[in-house]
Amino acid sequence: MKTKHTLESSDLKLIAAAAEAEALKNNWAVSIAIVDDGGHLLHYNRLDGAPIMSATMAPAKAKTAAMGKRESKVYEDLINGPRVAFLSAPNLEGMLEGGVPIMKDGQCLGAVGVSGVKSTEDAQIAKAGIAAIGL
C-alpha cells in the first residue's frame, strides 16, 4: 500500500492566510478557494469588493487544477492554441489561469483557485498561499 498525504485544517489556515495577505498587500479584491484532491471545497473566502463572478470562478479553477494535477493555465493554453475542442472536457469548468495544484512527492493534495484580478495575479496569490506550507 502507498501512503497518501492529505491537507489538514492547519494547512488550510496557513494557505488561506498567506493567499489573503498576498492579495491585500497588492490591494487585490479576490475570491480564494482551496479544494482537496477530488476538487471538493475545503475553504472559501471572498474578500470585500471581489467581483461576483469570482465567487464561482475561484472554486472552479481550484477543482480543475486538482483534478488535472496541473495548473489551470495549461488548459487555457490548450484552448487558445491547438485544442479548442478541449472546451468539451467533462467536469472541468475553470480552465483559466489562477488554479494551482498543491503537490507533494508527486501526489496532488488539492489545489488553490483564485479569481478577481488578472489571471497572472490570481496565480501569484495561489502560489503565495501554497508556499506558506513549504511546497
C-alpha positions in Angstrom: 0.0 0.0 0.0 1.0 3.6 -0.6 0.9 6.4 1.9 -1.3 9.3 0.9 -0.6 12.8 2.0 -3.7 14.9 2.8 -4.3 18.5 3.7 -5.1 19.2 7.4 -7.1 22.1 8.9 -3.8 23.7 10.0 -2.6 23.6 6.4 -5.7 25.2 5.1 -5.4 28.1 7.6 -1.8 28.8 6.6 -2.6 28.6 2.9 -5.6 30.8 3.2 -3.9 33.4 5.4 -0.9 33.7 3.1 -3.0 33.9 0.0 -5.2 36.6 1.6 -2.1 38.5 2.8 -0.7 38.5 -0.8 -4.0 39.8 -2.2 -4.3 42.5 0.5 -0.7 43.6 0.1 -1.4 44.3 -3.5 -4.9 45.8 -3.0 -6.5 43.0 -5.0 -10.1 42.0 -4.2 -10.4 38.3 -5.0 -12.1 35.1 -4.1 -9.9 32.3 -2.8 -10.9 28.6 -2.8 -9.0 25.6 -1.5 -10.1 22.1 -2.5 -8.9 18.5 -1.8 -7.5 16.2 -4.4 -11.0 15.4 -5.7 -11.9 19.0 -6.1 -14.2 19.2 -3.1 -14.3 22.6 -1.4 -12.4 22.8 1.9 -12.1 26.5 2.4 -13.5 29.6 0.7 -13.2 33.3 1.2 -14.5 36.2 -0.9 -12.6 39.4 0.0 -14.5 42.7 0.2 -15.1 44.1 -3.2 -14.3 40.9 -5.1 -16.3 40.6 -8.4 -19.4 38.5 -8.2 -18.2 36.2 -10.9 -15.1 35.4 -8.9 -17.3 33.5 -6.4 -17.9 30.8 -8.9 -14.6 31.0 -10.8 -12.2 30.5 -7.9 -13.7 27.1 -6.8 -13.9 26.1 -10.5 -10.2 26.9 -11.1 -9.2 25.0 -7.9 -11.2 22.0 -8.9 -9.7 21.9 -12.4 -6.2 22.2 -11.1 -6.8 19.4 -8.5 -8.5 17.0 -10.9 -5.9 17.6 -13.6 -2.9 17.7 -11.2 -1.6 20.7 -13.1 -2.1 24.5 -13.2 -5.4 25.5 -14.8 -3.3 27.7 -17.2 -2.3 24.5 -19.0 -5.9 24.1 -20.2 -6.3 27.8 -21.1 -3.2 27.5 -23.2 -4.5 24.3 -24.9 -7.8 26.1 -25.7 -6.1 29.2 -27.0 -3.7 27.1 -29.1 -4.1 23.8 -30.9 -7.0 22.2 -28.9 -10.2 24.4 -28.9 -12.0 21.1 -28.6 -10.8 20.8 -25.1 -13.7 23.1 -24.1 -15.8 19.9 -24.2 -13.7 18.2 -21.4 -16.1 16.9 -18.8 -16.1 18.2 -15.2 -13.5 20.9 -16.0 -15.1 24.3 -15.7 -12.3 26.7 -14.6 -9.9 26.5 -17.5 -8.4 29.9 -16.9 -5.1 30.7 -15.2 -5.4 31.0 -11.4 -5.8 27.4 -10.3 -2.6 25.9 -8.8 -2.3 22.3 -7.6 -0.8 21.5 -4.2 1.8 18.8 -4.9 4.0 16.8 -2.5 6.2 13.9 -3.5 4.4 13.7 -6.9 1.0 13.5 -5.3 -1.7 16.1 -5.6 -3.1 17.0 -2.2 -5.6 19.6 -3.6 -5.4 23.0 -5.2 -5.9 26.7 -4.6 -8.1 28.7 -7.0 -8.1 32.5 -7.1 -10.3 34.8 -9.2 -10.9 38.5 -9.3 -7.8 40.2 -10.9 -5.6 39.5 -13.9 -5.1 35.8 -14.3 -1.3 36.0 -13.7 -2.1 37.9 -10.4 -4.6 35.2 -9.5 -1.9 32.6 -9.9 0.5 34.7 -7.9 -1.9 34.7 -4.9 -2.5 31.0 -5.2 1.3 30.2 -5.2 1.9 32.5 -2.3 -0.7 30.5 -0.3 0.9 27.2 -1.2 4.4 28.5 -0.4 3.2 29.1 3.2 3.2 25.3 3.8 6.6 24.8 2.3 5.5 23.4 -1.1 
